Amino acid sequence: MKASTRIFGEIEIEDDKIIRFENGIIGFPEMKNFTLIYNEEKKGKAGISWLQSMDEPEVAFSVIDPLLVYPDYNPTVEDDMFTALGETTGENLFVLVTVTVPSDIEQIAVNLKAPIVINTDTLKARQIIVEDDMPVKYKIYDQLKAAKQKAGE
């Protein structure tokens, strides 16, 4: 399937790479179909990726694995929040958090209160609100800078 995107132009996305949000994303309930775009050399495991809407080319959310910036991230979530995703295990759950990149890059932050959970087997996803007192804007500039220095970039 060809997709037009604001950031990447026209790209080819295989049907088995479409992630389905039955309830949309918070603030965007009408958008149901997304794909994850990332640096293939890093296999989506490092750095910021893009959750690109397949329904609206202009919409793409920057996302990151929360463990890269908050290693102890293990929020409390009611089990029934995962029901719509199909059978879930520790191996088939992929968690991402949205990234806010303001004009002052030192204020870059992630939303730890509302992670995106994807069942990698069914490609069903849901954005949830965690029960814990997690910040909506957790600043990550220092963590990203330290990781970049450690990697020698």
C-alpha positions, 0 to 999 in steps of 0.5 A: 500500500502506498502512503503519503506522509508529511515527513517522509513523502510517499512511502510503500507500507506492507499491509502486515505493518498496519497497526490498528487502534480500534478506539483511535488515539487520545484526541484523535479517535477517528484515526484507526490505522497507523504504521511505525517508521524507524531507522532500519539500522537500529531495528526500532530499538533505539531512538525516536521513531514515528507512529504515522497515521495511514488515515491522515498523511499530515499526522505522525507522532514521534514515539520512543521506547520508555525504557530508553529514557526511564529504565524502571518504567513499569506502570500499573495497568488494569488487565482488562485494558489489554483485552481488546489487543488479543492474547498478550504475553511479555514477549508480544507486547511493545510499549511506546510513549509519545515524544514532545519536541518543542522549539527549545530542544532541552525541553524535549519530553515524553508522556509516561502517563499515556503509553501506547501498547501494541500486540506485535502478534495481532497488530492491535494497539491501544493508548492507555492511561496508567494508574500510577502517578506518572508525569505527562511531561518527563524531560529526557534531554539529559538521558538522550545526550548521555546515550548519544555520548555513550554510543560515541556519536 
